[in-house]
């Protein structure tokens, strides 16, 4: 049994066969999936998917790459959404300077709003970080000093220093298909250095399909392929790694437990 802690089941890539995609995941041993809303105006559609399928939970926030183009979220708005029984996380939010460095200040403002919502709700913050390691480490450290919150660094592929900052703050790192790519040894090394009890697994589907599906559409059933690589990284049988990461998920996403 394994959990896909981060996917995007509302994306058009799945429109033609969403029920079949979810059933394939269940058949593969994926007991739970968290589908992520990246633009709050789309929250009703994402919520409807979670309501329609027992294994599916959801989270919502404003993706950093959309922060300058979408209305700024408010803490009250996020707190209200969190009242739904299948709403289990705040985000994804974060910083992305790879394509959208010009909106850095707006992204920082949005991130701090999401952090406060995570504090108030007690739900975990879901962070997207790309090409922004120093600012991300500084904001997470500064905000944590102002009041504790839980957090997962989703699809982790940033540097070792940011990973250490996250672990030191008590946060989690989530392993995606990136960790399975041949050229991603640095990412595997970062996970190997992390405590096993701080590791989650995800697909980020429809993106980043692991081998043997690389280059094709990813889907939650492929979580097992990333988890097999994770088991190898930690020198564990697959079953032990799957059990550990599932336990970690339930500890962090306690509302989904």
C-alpha positions in Angstrom: 0.0 0.0 0.0 1.3 3.4 -1.0 0.0 7.0 -1.1 0.3 9.6 -3.9 0.7 12.7 -1.9 0.5 15.1 -4.8 -1.3 14.9 -8.2 -3.4 17.0 -10.4 -6.5 15.0 -11.3 -8.4 18.0 -12.5 -6.0 18.7 -15.4 -7.4 18.1 -18.9 -5.0 15.3 -19.4 -7.3 13.1 -17.4 -10.7 14.3 -18.7 -11.3 11.3 -21.0 -10.7 8.6 -18.4 -10.6 10.1 -14.9 -12.5 7.2 -13.2 -10.3 4.6 -14.9 -7.1 6.5 -13.9 -8.2 6.4 -10.2 -9.2 2.8 -10.4 -5.8 1.8 -11.9 -4.2 3.6 -9.0 -6.3 1.6 -6.5 -5.5 -1.6 -8.3 -1.8 -0.8 -8.1 -2.0 -0.4 -4.3 -2.3 3.4 -4.1 -4.8 3.7 -1.3 -5.0 7.5 -1.2 -4.4 10.4 -3.6 -4.2 14.2 -2.8 -5.3 16.2 -5.9 -4.0 19.8 -5.8 -5.8 22.9 -6.9 -3.3 25.5 -8.2 -5.8 28.4 -8.9 -8.4 29.1 -6.3 -11.1 29.9 -8.9 -10.9 26.3 -9.9 -11.4 24.9 -6.4 -15.0 23.8 -7.0 -13.9 21.5 -9.8 -11.1 20.0 -7.7 -13.5 19.6 -4.7 -16.0 17.8 -6.9 -13.4 15.2 -7.8 -12.5 14.6 -4.2 -16.2 14.3 -3.4 -16.8 11.8 -6.2 -14.0 9.3 -5.4 -13.4 7.8 -1.9 -9.6 7.5 -2.2 -9.2 11.1 -3.3 -8.6 14.1 -1.0 -7.7 17.6 -2.0 -5.7 20.8 -1.2 -5.9 24.2 -2.7 -3.8 27.3 -3.1 -2.3 29.7 -5.6 0.7 28.3 -7.5 3.6 30.7 -7.4 3.8 30.8 -11.2 0.2 32.1 -11.2 0.5 34.4 -8.3 0.8 37.6 -10.4 -2.1 36.6 -12.7 -4.7 35.4 -10.1 -6.5 37.3 -7.4 -4.4 37.3 -4.2 -5.7 34.7 -1.8 -6.7 35.7 1.7 -6.2 33.8 4.9 -10.0 33.9 5.6 -10.6 32.4 2.1 -8.2 29.5 2.7 -9.5 28.9 6.2 -13.1 28.7 4.9 -12.1 26.1 2.3 -10.3 24.1 4.9 -13.7 23.3 6.6 -14.5 20.8 3.9 -13.9 17.2 5.3 -11.8 16.2 2.3 -9.6 19.4 2.3 -6.3 18.3 3.8 -3.6 20.8 2.9 -2.8 24.4 2.1 -1.3 25.0 -1.4 0.5 24.4 -3.4 2.2 27.7 -2.9 5.8 28.7 -2.9 8.5 30.5 -5.0 9.4 29.8 -8.6 12.1 32.1 -10.1 12.9 29.8 -13.0 10.2 31.2 -15.3 8.5 33.9 -13.1 11.3 35.7 -11.3 9.7 39.0 -12.3 6.8 38.3 -9.9 9.1 37.4 -6.9 7.6 40.0 -4.5 4.0 38.9 -5.3 5.0 35.3 -4.8 6.5 36.1 -1.4 3.3 37.9 -0.3 1.2 35.0 -1.5 3.4 32.5 0.3 3.2 34.3 3.6 -0.6 34.3 3.3 -0.7 30.6 2.8 1.7 30.0 5.7 -0.6 31.9 8.0 -3.6 29.8 6.8 -1.6 26.7 7.5 -1.0 28.0 11.1 -4.6 28.8 11.7 -6.0 25.5 10.3 -3.3 23.2 11.5 -3.2 21.7 8.0 0.2 21.1 6.2 1.6 23.7 3.9 2.5 22.3 0.4 5.5 24.1 -1.0 6.7 24.4 -4.6 10.3 25.7 -4.7 12.3 26.2 -7.9 15.4 28.3 -8.4 14.6 30.2 -5.2 16.5 28.3 -2.5 17.9 31.2 -0.5 14.6 33.2 -0.4 12.6 30.0 0.4 14.9 29.0 3.3 14.8 32.5 4.7 11.1 32.9 4.6 10.3 29.4 6.0 12.8 30.0 8.8 11.5 33.5 9.6 7.9 32.5 9.5 8.4 29.4 11.6 10.0 31.6 14.3 6.7 33.6 14.3 4.6 30.5 14.9 4.9 26.8 14.1 3.3 25.1 11.1 3.7 21.8 9.2 5.0 21.6 5.7 6.0 19.3 2.8 8.5 20.4 0.2 6.7 18.8 -2.8 8.5 17.3 -5.8 11.8 18.0 -4.1 14.6 18.8 -6.6 16.3 21.8 -5.0 19.6 21.9 -3.3 21.0 20.2 -0.2 21.0 23.4 1.9 17.3 24.0 1.5 16.6 20.3 2.2 18.6 20.6 5.4 16.7 23.8 6.4 13.4 22.0 5.8 14.4 18.9 7.8 15.8 21.1 10.6 12.4 22.8 10.9 10.6 19.5 11.1 9.3 19.5 7.5 9.0 16.7 5.0 10.5 16.1 1.5 8.4 14.5 -1.2 10.0 12.2 -3.8 8.7 12.5 -7.4 9.6 10.9 -10.7 12.5 13.3 -10.9 14.3 11.1 -8.4 14.1 8.2 -10.8 15.8 9.9 -13.7 19.3 8.7 -14.5 20.8 12.2 -14.2 19.2 12.9 -10.8 21.8 11.4 -8.6 22.1 14.6 -6.6 18.4 14.4 -5.8 18.7 10.7 -4.7 21.7 11.7 -2.5 19.6 14.4 -0.8 16.9 11.9 0.0 19.4 9.3 1.1 20.7 11.8 3.7 17.2 12.6 4.9 15.5 10.8 7.8 13.2 8.1 6.5 10.4 9.4 8.7 10.4 12.7 6.8 9.9 11.3 3.3 6.8 11.2 1.2 6.1 9.9 -2.3 4.1 11.6 -5.1 3.6 11.6 -8.9 2.9 15.3 -9.6 1.0 13.7 -12.4 0.3 14.3 -15.2 4.0 15.5 -15.1 7.3 13.7 -14.5 6.4 10.1 -15.3 9.1 7.7 -14.0 10.6 5.0 -16.1 9.3 2.9 -17.8 6.8 5.6 -18.7 9.1 8.6 -18.9 8.0 11.0 -21.6 4.4 9.9 -21.4 1.5 11.2 -19.2 2.1 10.4 -15.6 -0.7 9.1 -13.4 -1.1 8.1 -9.7 -0.7 4.3 -10.3 2.9 5.1 -11.3 3.6 6.1 -7.6 4.8 2.5 -7.2 7.7 3.0 -9.7 9.0 6.0 -7.8 8.6 4.2 -4.5 10.7 1.3 -5.8 13.5 3.7 -6.5 13.0 5.2 -3.0 13.2 1.8 -1.5 16.5 1.3 -3.3 17.9 4.6 -2.1 17.2 3.7 1.5 18.3 0.1 1.0 14.9 -1.3 2.0 12.4 -3.8 0.7 9.6 -2.1 -1.3 7.0 -3.0 1.3 9.0 -1.4 4.2 9.5 1.8 2.3 5.9 1.9 1.2 4.7 1.4 4.8 7.1 4.0 6.1 6.1 6.7 3.6 2.4 5.9 4.1 2.8 6.3 7.9 4.6 9.6 7.2 1.7 10.8 5.0 -0.8 10.0 7.7 1.3 11.8 10.3 1.5 14.9 8.2 -1.9 14.8 6.5 -3.6 13.8 9.7 -7.0 14.8 8.4 -6.7 12.2 5.6 -6.0 9.5 8.1 
